[in-house]
Amino acid sequence: GPAAAQEGAELAAVIGATVPTGFEQTAAEEVQEKLGSVSRISRDRGKIYFEVPARSLPQVHRLRSVDNLFVVVQEFKDYQFKENKEDALKDLEDLVKKLPWTDPLKVWELNNSLKKKKTKRKKHNLQSPASRGKLSDGGEEGGADQNNTNDQEDCAQNPVAVEPTGAQDTENPQGATSRNGVEEEEDNEQSDVKVEVQASSEGGTTAGDGLTGEGEAKVLRFRVTCNRAGDKHSFTSNEAARDFGGAVQEHFQWKADMTNFDVEVLLNIHNSEVVVGIALTEESLHRRNITHFGPTTLRSTLAYGMLRLCDPQPTDIIVDPMCGTGAIPIEGAAEWPYCYHIAGDNSPQAVKRAANNISSLLRKSESKDSSSALGVPLDVIQWDICNLPLRTGSVDIVVTDMPFGKRIGSKKKNWDLYPACLMEMGRICTPGTGRAVLLTQDKKCFAKALSRVGHIWRRAQTVWVNVGGLHAAVYLLRRTSERAEETRSCW
């Protein structure tokens, strides 16, 4: 409590954050803007590092562009691994005793005390009829969407990394497996399955309190999660996690527990870069706004990055014409409340899910401060993307996740759908100032469609991203001052 808060006043922490691949710069800008800290973008894509006073941890957790957070114990920019497997693993074991664990563990404890307060508040809120049966906070609705956005496949294949089992989460959301790096192409075949090695400790606060809400436990339980990428290592991530974990267990006398662990120690190895950290998030922050998932629910962090790319200004009208479960407009309404957001989809089921997610967001804002709950500047509607009930030139920004043609639609349909969408988006957008940010994995089809509407859309920027292990692109388009053809007289 107070003692930990006092510690936090002087304590500094180097925080590592995993972010959607391709949006590292966006995350660094947000950290600079909201925390005043300069970030370093890691060579290992999808990670940034920044230093903050430990008392700033609550603000760190409120960042919109980060998936998972960890406190860095130590970082080695150019670690020399031995060629012989036994020697390399022995070095990793010996490293445990030399690491500066004290301050990072204090940061972890402080983070824990903050989490406990939040959980108590949440339990209190759950008594109200509005939120009964749901965790509208989106924070701790279930298991461990664990910390390394570095290996989508690892989590998907790993039986221990349980996805949340909230009643609404019936379909596997795209975001659940979209860790942001099945390592970039050149390393693809080397990335190993994530392994948890159990280990554990004597005293102190338990991170599990954040999940269980129980009193302080005497023994700390822990596991090691190792992510390894690169082709110059003689060992697998399983072996590194096992031996490093064994040494941590011996060093702290912590107790092993793979699933109900309190502390997660991270060992990230990317070629010759080694980072040891302690996880500060139990579940990825990207799940914050969504309670009703669809087949391809977009991560809130990726939605934030896309919105930020188009630089929304007060009074802008922002439309997501293929909103699915509403991740983009919900993120937009939460972060840019001075804009007006319109969400639409042709699927009645998607519109219903989006409406439910908006209701959850409203309940959350009401529970925070019922006296000033004003609702959210967001409407949802069922419509046809190629025939939008919006006036020509009436929209400032279009932001959407287009169908990849895999889980939704088909590649064949995209050849007709994409050009028709771009034409209709061009019609509703303001000539000269309108912009669009569009995500798709069907890059060939998109390029062809864009060439057909080159008179109304110009490509300004492309950000390469990893979505659920798929190599996708986010395109920022600017509307030319050319007038769009009026295909229908009714508008």
C-alpha positions in Angstrom: 0.0 0.0 0.0 1.4 3.4 1.1 4.9 2.0 1.5 4.9 0.7 -2.1 3.5 4.1 -3.3 6.4 5.8 -1.5 8.9 3.5 -3.2 7.2 4.3 -6.5 7.9 8.0 -6.0 11.6 7.6 -6.5 11.7 4.3 -8.5 12.4 4.5 -12.2 11.4 1.7 -14.6 12.4 0.8 -18.1 9.2 -0.5 -19.6 9.0 -2.7 -22.6 5.8 -2.7 -24.6 4.6 -5.0 -27.4 2.7 -3.1 -30.1 1.1 -4.1 -33.4 3.9 -4.6 -35.9 4.3 -1.6 -38.2 2.9 0.8 -35.6 6.0 1.1 -33.5 6.4 4.8 -34.4 2.8 5.5 -33.6 3.2 4.0 -30.2 6.4 5.9 -29.6 4.6 9.2 -30.5 1.8 8.4 -28.1 4.3 7.7 -25.3 6.0 11.0 -26.0 2.7 12.8 -26.1 1.1 11.3 -22.9 4.1 10.4 -20.7 6.8 12.8 -22.0 9.3 9.9 -22.5 11.4 9.2 -25.6 11.0 5.6 -26.8 13.5 3.4 -28.5 12.1 1.1 -31.2 13.5 -2.4 -30.9 15.2 -4.2 -33.9 12.9 -7.0 -32.9 9.7 -5.6 -34.6 6.7 -5.0 -32.6 8.4 -3.7 -29.4 9.3 -0.3 -27.9 11.2 0.6 -24.8 10.9 3.7 -22.6 11.8 4.9 -19.1 9.2 6.4 -16.7 9.0 6.9 -13.0 7.2 3.9 -11.4 4.5 6.3 -10.1 3.4 6.8 -13.8 2.4 3.1 -14.1 -1.4 3.9 -14.1 -0.8 6.2 -17.1 1.3 3.6 -18.8 -1.6 1.1 -18.6 -3.9 3.7 -20.2 -1.8 3.9 -23.4 -4.0 3.0 -26.4 -1.4 1.6 -28.8 0.3 -1.1 -26.6 -0.7 -4.7 -26.3 1.3 -6.0 -23.4 3.7 -4.4 -20.9 6.7 -5.7 -19.0 9.4 -4.1 -16.8 12.9 -4.7 -18.2 15.3 -6.5 -15.8 18.2 -6.2 -18.2 18.9 -5.8 -21.9 21.8 -7.1 -23.8 22.3 -5.6 -27.2 25.0 -8.0 -28.4 24.9 -11.2 -26.4 27.5 -13.7 -27.4 26.0 -17.2 -27.4 28.4 -20.1 -27.2 28.2 -22.4 -30.2 27.9 -25.6 -28.1 24.4 -26.1 -26.9 25.3 -27.1 -23.3 27.7 -24.1 -22.9 25.1 -21.7 -24.3 22.4 -23.0 -21.9 24.8 -23.0 -18.9 25.6 -19.3 -19.7 21.9 -18.5 -19.5 21.6 -20.3 -16.2 24.6 -18.4 -14.8 23.1 -15.1 -16.0 20.2 -15.4 -13.5 22.5 -14.7 -10.5 24.0 -11.6 -12.1 20.8 -9.8 -13.1 19.6 -6.7 -11.2 16.2 -8.1 -10.0 15.6 -5.8 -7.0 14.1 -2.7 -8.7 12.1 -4.5 -11.4 10.5 -6.7 -8.7 9.6 -3.5 -6.7 8.0 -2.1 -9.9 6.1 -5.5 -10.3 4.9 -5.2 -6.7 3.7 -1.6 -7.2 2.0 -2.6 -10.4 0.3 -5.4 -8.5 -1.0 -3.1 -5.8 -2.6 -0.9 -8.5 -4.2 -4.0 -10.1 -5.7 -5.0 -6.8 -7.4 -1.7 -6.3 -8.8 -2.0 -9.9 -10.1 -5.5 -9.2 -11.9 -4.4 -6.0 -13.6 -1.6 -7.9 -14.6 -4.0 -10.7 -16.1 -6.5 -8.2 -18.2 -3.7 -6.7 -19.4 -2.7 -10.2 -20.4 -6.2 -11.0 -23.1 -6.1 -8.5 -25.1 -3.6 -10.6 -27.7 -5.0 -12.9 -26.2 -3.2 -15.9 -23.0 -5.1 -15.7 -24.0 -8.4 -14.1 -22.7 -11.4 -15.8 -20.2 -9.5 -17.9 -16.9 -7.8 -17.3 -17.5 -4.7 -19.4 -14.0 -3.5 -18.4 -12.6 -5.9 -20.9 -9.5 -6.3 -18.6 -9.7 -9.6 -16.8 -12.5 -11.6 -18.3 -10.4 -14.7 -18.4 -7.1 -16.4 -18.8 -3.8 -15.4 -20.2 -3.6 -13.7 -23.5 0.0 -13.6 -22.7 2.7 -11.2 -23.1 4.7 -11.7 -26.2 3.1 -10.2 -29.2 6.1 -11.7 -30.8 4.7 -15.1 -31.7 1.1 -15.5 -32.9 1.5 -19.1 -33.7 3.1 -19.9 -30.3 0.0 -18.8 -28.5 -2.4 -20.4 -30.9 -0.7 -23.7 -30.6 0.0 -23.6 -26.9 -2.5 -25.4 -24.7 -1.5 -23.5 -21.6 -2.1 -20.0 -23.0 -5.9 -20.2 -22.5 -8.0 -17.7 -24.4 -10.6 -15.9 -22.3 -13.8 -17.9 -21.9 -16.3 -15.1 -21.4 -19.8 -16.3 -22.4 -20.0 -14.0 -25.4 -16.6 -15.0 -26.8 -18.0 -17.9 -28.8 -16.0 -17.4 -32.0 -12.3 -17.2 -31.9 -11.5 -13.5 -32.5 -8.9 -12.6 -35.0 -7.2 -10.5 -32.4 -6.8 -13.5 -30.1 -4.1 -15.1 -32.3 -2.8 -11.9 -33.8 0.4 -11.6 -31.9 2.3 -9.3 -34.0 5.1 -11.2 -35.3 5.2 -14.6 -36.7 8.7 -13.5 -37.0 9.2 -11.4 -40.2 9.6 -13.6 -43.3 13.3 -14.2 -43.0 12.9 -15.7 -39.5 9.7 -17.5 -40.0 10.9 -21.1 -39.8 13.1 -20.4 -36.7 10.5 -19.1 -34.4 9.9 -21.7 -31.7 6.8 -22.7 -29.8 6.4 -20.6 -26.6 7.1 -22.6 -23.6 6.2 -22.1 -20.0 8.6 -23.4 -17.4 7.2 -23.3 -13.9 9.1 -22.0 -11.0 8.3 -20.1 -7.7 9.0 -18.0 -4.4 8.7 -17.2 -0.7 6.9 -14.2 0.2 5.3 -11.0 -1.0 2.3 -10.0 -2.8 0.8 -12.2 -5.5 0.0 -11.1 -8.9 -2.8 -13.6 -8.8 -4.6 -11.3 -6.5 -5.5 -9.3 -9.6 -7.4 -12.3 -10.8 -8.7 -13.9 -7.6 -9.2 -10.9 -5.3 -8.0 -13.1 -2.4 -5.8 -12.0 0.4 -2.0 -12.0 0.2 -0.5 -15.4 -0.3 2.8 -16.4 1.1 4.4 -18.2 -1.8 5.0 -16.7 -5.2 4.4 -19.0 -8.2 6.0 -18.3 -11.5 6.8 -19.4 -15.0 9.3 -18.4 -17.7 8.1 -17.6 -21.2 10.8 -17.7 -23.9 10.5 -16.2 -27.4 13.4 -16.9 -29.7 14.0 -15.8 -33.3 17.1 -16.2 -35.4 19.0 -19.0 -37.0 22.3 -18.7 -35.0 21.2 -20.4 -31.8 22.1 -24.0 -30.9 19.1 -24.4 -28.6 15.3 -24.2 -28.8 13.1 -21.8 -26.9 11.9 -24.8 -24.9 15.4 -25.6 -23.7 16.2 -22.0 -22.9 13.0 -21.5 -20.9 13.6 -24.8 -19.0 17.2 -24.1 -18.0 16.7 -20.4 -17.3 13.5 -21.2 -15.4 15.3 -23.8 -13.3 18.0 -21.3 -12.4 15.4 -18.6 -11.4 13.7 -21.2 -9.2 16.9 -22.0 -7.5 17.8 -18.4 -7.1 14.5 -17.2 -5.5 13.2 -20.5 -4.1 10.0 -19.7 -6.0 7.5 -22.5 -6.5 6.6 -23.8 -10.0 3.1 -23.3 -11.5 2.5 -23.2 -15.2 -1.1 -22.0 -15.2 -1.8 -20.2 -11.9 1.5 -18.3 -11.8 1.9 -15.0 -10.1 5.0 -13.8 -11.8 5.8 -14.3 -15.5 9.5 -13.9 -16.3 10.1 -13.2 -20.0 13.2 -14.2 -21.9 13.2 -12.6 -25.3 16.0 -13.7 -27.7 16.1 -12.0 -31.1 19.4 -13.0 -32.9 22.0 -11.5 -30.5 19.6 -9.2 -28.6 18.5 -10.6 -25.3 15.9 -9.0 -23.0 14.9 -10.3 -19.6 11.7 -8.8 -18.2 8.8 -9.3 -15.8 5.3 -9.1 -17.2 3.0 -6.3 -16.0 -0.1 -7.4 -17.9 -2.0 -10.6 -17.5 -4.1 -10.1 -20.5 -3.4 -8.1 -23.6 -4.7 -4.5 -23.4 -6.0 -4.8 -26.9 -9.2 -6.5 -25.6 -10.2 -3.4 -23.6 -13.4 -2.4 -25.5 -14.8 -5.6 -26.9 -17.1 -8.0 -25.0 -18.9 -9.5 -28.1 -16.5 -11.0 -30.6 -17.0 -11.9 -34.2 -15.0 -14.2 -36.5 -12.4 -11.5 -37.3 -12.5 -9.0 -34.4 -9.8 -6.4 -34.9 -7.4 -5.6 -32.0 -8.2 -2.3 -30.3 -4.6 -1.4 -30.5 -4.5 -1.8 -34.3 -7.7 0.1 -34.6 -6.1 3.0 -32.6 -3.0 2.9 -34.9 -5.2 3.1 -38.0 -7.3 6.0 -36.6 -4.2 7.9 -35.5 -2.7 7.6 -39.0 -5.5 9.7 -40.4 -5.1 12.4 -37.8 -8.7 13.1 -36.7 -9.6 16.7 -36.0 -12.5 18.0 -33.8 -15.9 17.9 -35.6 -14.6 15.4 -38.2 -17.2 12.8 -39.3 -15.6 9.4 -39.3 -17.2 6.4 -41.0 -16.4 2.7 -40.8 -18.6 1.2 -43.5 -17.6 -2.5 -42.7 -17.4 -2.3 -39.0 -17.9 -5.9 -37.9 -17.9 -5.9 -34.1 -17.2 -2.2 -34.1 -13.6 -2.2 -32.8 -12.6 0.9 -34.9 -15.5 3.2 -34.2 -15.6 2.2 -30.5 -11.9 3.0 -30.2 -12.5 6.2 -32.1 -15.4 7.4 -29.9 -13.4 6.6 -26.7 -10.2 8.5 -27.9 -11.6 11.2 -30.2 -14.9 12.1 -28.5 -15.0 15.5 -30.4 -15.5 13.7 -33.7 -18.8 12.0 -34.8 -18.4 8.3 -35.6 -20.7 6.2 -37.8 -20.4 2.4 -37.9 -22.2 0.2 -40.4 -22.2 -3.3 -41.8 -24.3 -5.4 -44.2 -24.5 -8.3 -41.7 -27.4 -8.0 -39.1 -25.4 -10.2 -36.8 -22.3 -7.9 -37.0 -24.5 -4.8 -36.3 -26.0 -6.5 -33.3 -22.5 -7.4 -31.9 -21.3 -3.8 -32.5 -24.4 -2.4 -30.7 -23.8 -4.7 -27.7 -20.1 -3.6 -27.6 -21.3 0.1 -27.7 -23.7 -0.7 -24.8 -20.8 -2.2 -22.8 -18.8 1.0 -23.4 -21.7 3.1 -22.2 -22.1 1.1 -19.1 -18.4 1.4 -18.4 -18.5 5.2 -18.8 -21.6 5.4 -16.5 -20.0 3.3 -13.8 -16.9 5.6 -13.8 -18.9 8.8 -13.2 -22.7 8.5 -13.4 -23.1 12.2 -12.8 -21.5 13.2 -16.1 -22.3 10.2 -18.4 -23.0 11.8 -21.7 -23.2 8.8 -23.9 -20.8 8.3 -26.8 -20.7 10.1 -30.2 -21.3 6.9 -32.2 -24.2 5.4 -34.1 -24.4 2.0 -35.8 -26.6 1.1 -38.8 -27.1 -1.8 -41.2 -26.4 -0.9 -44.8 -24.9 -1.9 -48.1 -21.3 -0.8 -48.5 -21.7 -0.1 -52.2 -24.9 2.0 -51.7 -24.3 4.1 -48.6 -27.2 6.3 -47.3 -24.8 9.3 -46.9 -24.6 12.5 -48.8 -21.9 13.0 -51.4 -18.9 14.7 -49.9 -20.3 14.7 -46.4 -17.6 12.5 -44.7 -14.1 13.5 -43.6 -12.6 10.1 -42.9 -13.2 6.5 -43.8 -11.4 3.9 -41.6 -12.2 0.2 -42.1 -10.9 -3.3 -42.0 -11.7 -4.7 -45.5 -12.6 -8.4 -45.9 -9.4 -10.4 -46.5 -11.4 -13.1 -48.5 -10.4 -15.8 -46.0 -12.7 -16.0 -43.0 -15.2 -13.5 -44.5 -16.0 -13.2 -48.2 -13.7 -14.7 -50.8 -10.7 -13.5 -52.9 -12.9 -13.9 -56.0 -15.6 -11.6 -54.6 -13.0 -9.0 -53.6 -12.2 -8.3 -57.3 -15.7 -6.8 -57.7 -16.1 -5.6 -54.1 -12.9 -3.5 -53.7 -13.3 -1.2 -56.7 -17.0 -0.7 -55.9 -16.1 0.1 -52.2 -13.4 2.6 -53.2 -15.7 4.3 -55.6 -18.5 4.7 -53.0 -16.0 5.8 -50.3 -14.7 8.4 -52.8 -18.2 9.6 -53.3 -19.0 10.2 -49.7 -15.6 11.7 -48.8 -14.9 15.4 -49.0 -12.9 16.2 -52.2 -9.5 17.6 -51.5 -9.4 17.0 -47.7 -11.0 13.5 -47.2 -8.8 10.6 -46.3 -9.2 6.9 -45.9 -7.3 4.3 -43.9 -7.9 0.8 -45.1 -6.5 -2.5 -43.8 -6.4 -5.6 -46.1 -4.3 -8.7 -46.7 -5.5 -9.0 -50.3 -2.9 -6.6 -51.5 -2.8 -7.6 -55.1 -6.6 -7.1 -55.5 -6.4 -3.8 -53.6 -3.6 -2.4 -55.8 -5.6 -3.3 -58.9 -8.8 -1.6 -57.5 -6.8 1.5 -56.5 -5.4 1.8 -60.1 -9.0 1.9 -61.4 -10.0 4.8 -59.1 -6.7 6.7 -59.2 -8.6 9.9 -60.3 -10.3 10.1 -56.8 -7.8 8.4 -54.4 -4.0 8.9 -54.1 -2.0 6.5 -51.9 0.0 8.6 -49.3 1.5 5.9 -47.0 1.6 2.1 -46.5 2.2 0.4 -43.2 3.0 -3.3 -43.2 1.3 -5.1 -40.4 0.9 -8.6 -39.1 -2.7 -9.7 -38.4 -3.2 -13.1 -37.0 0.0 -14.4 -38.7 -1.1 -12.8 -42.1 1.1 -10.3 -43.8 -1.3 -7.4 -44.3 -1.1 -3.7 -45.2 -2.7 -0.5 -43.9 -3.1 2.1 -46.7 -3.5 5.8 -46.0 -5.3 7.3 -49.0 -6.0 11.0 -49.7 -9.0 12.2 -51.6 -8.2 14.2 -54.7 -10.3 17.3 -55.6 -11.7 15.5 -58.5 -15.5 15.0 -58.4 -16.7 11.5 -57.9 -19.3 10.1 -60.4 -22.8 10.1 -59.0 -23.8 6.5 -59.7 -27.2 6.9 -58.2 -29.6 9.7 -58.6 -31.2 9.1 -55.3 -28.4 10.7 -53.3 
